[in-house]
Amino acid sequence: MAQRVYAYGIVVLPPPHVRREIAALRRRHPVLHASVPPHITVKAPFVLRSTGAWALERLEEICAAHEPFELELDGLDSFGTEVLYVRVAESEPLRRLHQDLVDGLAGYVETLRDRYEGKAYTPHLTVADHLTPEEFALARRELAGWHPRARFEVDAVHLLRGWNRWDVTRSIPLSCEL
């Protein structure tokens, strides 16, 4: 039997009250389906090129070089008519962390969707994805009065591992301890 190859992602998990709010919206509005739990991607999904130990060690080194920072969520937006998301306000610390992870893990991982990285990186919290144009129009109508806002501190990133579903396999603190 062939060994299963997992994909990984590096994300910020919003605070529990934000995750609960998104989950409740998804339950109340069936059109708001999403393939992953609420999160903000920091490094696009990837597969390991060799042993995971080296990549994990490098990930911890990169995170140790970054201080905790604050993020702000502010309003709804979309990528075309396929994805509805909560905007993440511009954050230089998040952009630096993203770019350091892209650069620092390049030799250890094969990114599956690198078109979303570097200058194309748009931090966001997905509310619904894989929408048809009809579902998108319905979702926009149903959420017309919803104006999501939240501010929270990011003191760690989380390594997700996925196959049919994504699970947190490790939390890596930001510490600026170099």
Secondary structure, DSSP 4 states (H G I P E B T S, - for coil): -PPPPPEEEEEEPPPHHHHHHHHHHHHH-TT---SS-S-EEEEEEEEESS-HHHHHHHHHHHHHTS--EEEEEEEEEEETTTEEEEEE---HHHHHHHHHHHHHTTTTEEES-GGGSGGG---EEEEE-S--HHHHHHHHHHTTT---EEEEEE-EEEEEEESSSEEEEEEEE-----
